[in-house]
Amino acid sequence: MTAATTIDIIVNGDRRSVPDGSTLLELLRLLDLDPRGVVVEHNRTIVRRPDLDRARLASGDAVELVHFVGGG
């Protein structure tokens, strides 16, 4: 059995290893984040929610996640 290959990406300024071939949606799942509650920027481009499962991550990619906070 071979070990899963990982790649390094940058998430909100911090280096993180993720499985090679991961999508942005899979990254959100790894981080236990609800896609309805975040805005995702991938390499300086906002990614719409319907496209999160098609946008694949590559080594060195930069991802910024902005969380919505409710309150009054």
C-alpha positions in Angstrom: 0.0 0.0 0.0 1.4 3.4 -0.9 1.0 6.6 1.1 -1.2 9.3 -0.2 0.7 12.1 -2.0 0.2 15.5 -0.6 0.8 19.0 -1.8 1.6 22.2 0.1 -0.8 25.2 -0.3 -1.2 28.4 1.6 -4.4 29.0 3.4 -4.9 32.5 4.9 -1.2 32.9 5.0 -0.3 29.6 6.6 1.2 26.6 4.9 -1.0 23.5 4.8 -0.6 20.0 3.3 -3.6 18.6 1.5 -4.1 15.4 -0.5 -2.9 15.9 -4.1 -5.9 16.4 -6.4 -8.1 18.0 -3.7 -10.8 20.4 -4.7 -11.7 23.6 -2.9 -14.8 21.9 -1.6 -12.7 19.1 -0.2 -10.5 21.6 1.5 -13.5 23.2 3.2 -14.6 19.8 4.4 -11.1 19.1 5.7 -11.3 22.4 7.6 -14.8 21.6 8.8 -16.2 24.7 7.2 -19.7 25.1 5.6 -19.3 26.4 2.1 -22.5 28.5 2.6 -20.7 30.5 5.4 -17.4 31.4 3.6 -16.2 33.3 0.6 -13.3 31.5 -1.1 -10.5 33.2 -3.0 -8.2 30.9 -5.0 -5.1 32.5 -6.4 -6.6 36.0 -6.1 -9.9 35.0 -7.9 -13.2 34.6 -6.0 -14.7 31.2 -6.7 -18.5 30.9 -6.8 -20.0 28.2 -4.6 -21.2 26.0 -7.5 -17.6 25.8 -8.8 -15.9 24.7 -5.5 -16.1 21.1 -6.4 -14.4 21.7 -9.8 -11.6 23.9 -8.8 -8.5 21.7 -8.1 -5.7 22.7 -5.9 -2.1 22.6 -7.1 1.2 22.9 -5.1 1.8 26.5 -4.1 -1.7 27.7 -4.6 -2.9 30.5 -2.3 -6.4 30.2 -0.8 -8.1 33.0 1.3 -11.2 32.1 3.3 -13.5 34.8 4.7 -16.1 33.7 7.2 -19.5 35.3 7.5 -20.3 36.3 11.1 -23.9 37.0 12.1 -25.0 39.1 15.0 -26.7 42.3 15.9 
